[in-house]
Amino acid sequence: MNDDLARFFEDAATLLAGVARERGPDAMHAAMATVAPDGRPEVRTVALRSADLREGRVVVQTDAATAKVESLRADPRAELMIWRPEPQLQVRMTCGVTIEAGESLSEQWDAMPKAAREVYGKSPTAGTPIEGPEAYRITPAQAAFVVLHCRIVAVDVVFLGDVHRRARFDGNADWRGRWLSP
């Protein structure tokens, strides 16, 4: 792993871009942590739809009725974390999140394959208690489709190989970084 701070940032940027491009059963996902309206921490897995660390942005699509959207409406901060066993790299991104919904998403919705639309809309809504494992209906609807625009404000990168390395980069300072004790 690289001893050069700028190259260490580029390693994280390359990893993030690669994760966002992957699709299918082997795709890597990120863990997204938010704070519930009652103050509890929450974490769940999300699929990154696009990501660019150099530009400081990550895009996630989700169902409008999920707890994460409710939490982000109350407190628009989140942290995303990706771990890759090879090259033993963890990337944590502190973000401010904007929720996009409604007609502005019509073009994205129309371009989405039918099978992909089925994750946006369920009856009863996600997280509602049900009588059995399949006691819900899939009700795809554009109104249930939202996009989370995550503006990365800081990134913490940890390499856990033979010699551990860690650095933090500040998005408000043109990604200037500093080494930290791992």
C-alpha positions in Angstrom: 0.0 0.0 0.0 1.2 3.5 -0.8 3.2 5.7 1.6 2.3 8.8 -0.5 -0.7 10.7 0.9 -2.0 11.9 -2.5 -1.7 8.4 -3.9 -3.5 6.9 -0.8 -6.4 9.2 -1.6 -6.4 8.1 -5.3 -6.5 4.4 -4.1 -9.7 5.2 -2.2 -11.2 7.1 -5.1 -10.4 4.2 -7.5 -12.0 1.7 -5.1 -15.1 3.8 -4.7 -15.6 4.3 -8.4 -15.2 0.6 -9.0 -17.7 -0.4 -6.3 -20.3 2.0 -7.8 -19.9 0.4 -11.3 -20.4 -3.2 -10.1 -23.8 -4.8 -10.7 -25.2 -8.2 -10.1 -24.9 -10.8 -7.3 -21.2 -10.1 -6.8 -21.6 -6.3 -6.6 -20.2 -4.7 -3.5 -22.4 -2.5 -1.4 -21.9 0.2 1.2 -23.1 0.4 4.8 -25.0 3.6 5.4 -25.4 4.9 8.9 -28.0 7.5 9.9 -29.6 8.8 13.1 -33.2 7.9 13.7 -35.6 10.7 14.7 -35.6 9.3 18.2 -31.7 9.5 18.3 -31.0 5.8 17.8 -28.1 4.9 15.4 -29.2 3.0 12.3 -27.1 1.2 9.7 -28.2 -0.7 6.6 -26.7 -1.8 3.3 -27.2 0.3 0.2 -26.1 -0.1 -3.4 -24.2 2.9 -4.8 -25.5 4.0 -8.1 -22.7 6.4 -8.8 -19.8 7.7 -6.9 -16.9 10.1 -7.4 -14.6 10.8 -4.4 -12.7 13.5 -6.3 -16.0 15.4 -6.9 -17.2 14.5 -3.4 -20.5 12.8 -4.3 -22.3 9.5 -4.0 -25.7 8.7 -5.3 -28.0 6.1 -3.8 -31.5 5.1 -4.9 -34.1 3.9 -2.4 -37.8 3.5 -1.6 -39.3 6.7 -0.2 -41.1 4.8 2.6 -37.9 3.4 4.2 -36.7 4.3 7.7 -33.5 5.8 6.2 -35.5 8.4 4.3 -37.5 9.3 7.4 -34.2 9.6 9.3 -32.5 11.7 6.7 -35.6 14.0 6.5 -35.1 14.6 10.3 -31.3 14.8 10.2 -29.7 15.0 6.7 -26.3 13.5 7.8 -25.0 10.1 7.1 -21.8 8.0 6.9 -21.1 5.5 4.2 -18.6 2.7 4.7 -17.0 0.3 2.2 -14.7 -2.5 3.1 -12.8 -4.5 0.4 -10.9 -7.6 1.6 -8.6 -7.2 -1.3 -6.8 -4.7 -1.1 -7.7 -4.7 2.6 -9.0 -1.1 2.4 -11.8 0.5 4.4 -13.3 3.9 3.2 -15.6 5.8 5.4 -17.3 8.9 4.0 -19.0 11.6 6.1 -21.9 13.1 4.1 -24.6 15.6 4.0 -27.6 14.2 2.2 -30.2 15.8 -0.1 -33.4 13.8 -1.0 -34.7 14.2 -4.5 -38.2 13.0 -5.3 -41.0 13.5 -7.7 -41.3 14.5 -11.3 -37.6 15.4 -11.6 -36.9 11.6 -11.5 -39.3 10.7 -14.3 -36.5 10.1 -16.9 -34.6 7.9 -14.5 -37.7 6.0 -13.6 -38.6 5.5 -17.3 -35.1 4.2 -18.1 -35.1 1.7 -15.3 -35.8 -2.0 -16.2 -39.2 -3.3 -15.0 -37.5 -5.8 -12.6 -35.5 -2.9 -11.0 -38.6 -0.9 -10.4 -40.1 -3.6 -8.2 -38.0 -2.6 -5.2 -39.7 0.8 -5.1 -43.1 0.4 -3.5 -44.6 -2.3 -1.3 -47.9 -2.7 0.5 -47.7 -2.5 3.4 -44.6 -0.2 3.4 -41.1 -1.4 4.3 -40.7 -2.1 8.0 -44.4 -2.6 8.7 -45.2 -5.8 10.7 -46.8 -8.5 8.6 -48.4 -12.0 9.3 -45.8 -14.0 7.4 -42.6 -13.7 5.3 -44.5 -13.1 2.0 -47.6 -11.2 3.4 -46.9 -8.1 1.3 -47.5 -6.9 -2.3 -45.0 -5.4 -4.7 -46.6 -2.1 -5.9 -44.0 -0.4 -8.1 -44.6 3.4 -8.3 -42.5 6.3 -9.3 -43.8 8.1 -6.2 -41.9 5.5 -4.1 -38.6 6.2 -5.9 -36.2 8.7 -4.4 -32.6 9.5 -5.0 -30.2 10.3 -2.1 -27.5 12.8 -3.2 -24.7 12.4 -0.7 -22.2 15.3 -0.6 -19.0 13.9 0.9 -17.4 16.3 3.4 -14.7 14.1 4.8 -13.2 10.7 4.1 -11.3 8.4 6.4 -9.2 5.7 4.6 -7.7 2.7 6.5 -5.4 0.1 5.0 -5.2 -3.1 7.1 -2.4 -5.0 5.4 0.9 -6.0 6.9 1.6 -2.4 7.9 -1.5 -0.5 8.8 -2.0 3.0 7.4 -4.8 5.6 8.0 -5.5 9.0 6.6 -8.3 11.6 6.8 -9.1 13.9 3.9 -11.2 17.1 4.1 -13.6 17.8 1.3 -13.8 21.5 2.4 -10.0 21.8 1.9 -9.6 20.4 -1.6 -9.2 16.9 -0.2 -6.0 17.9 1.7 -5.2 15.0 3.9 -3.2 14.0 7.0 -1.9 10.8 8.2 -3.6 9.3 11.4 -2.5 6.6 13.7 -4.4 3.5 12.6 
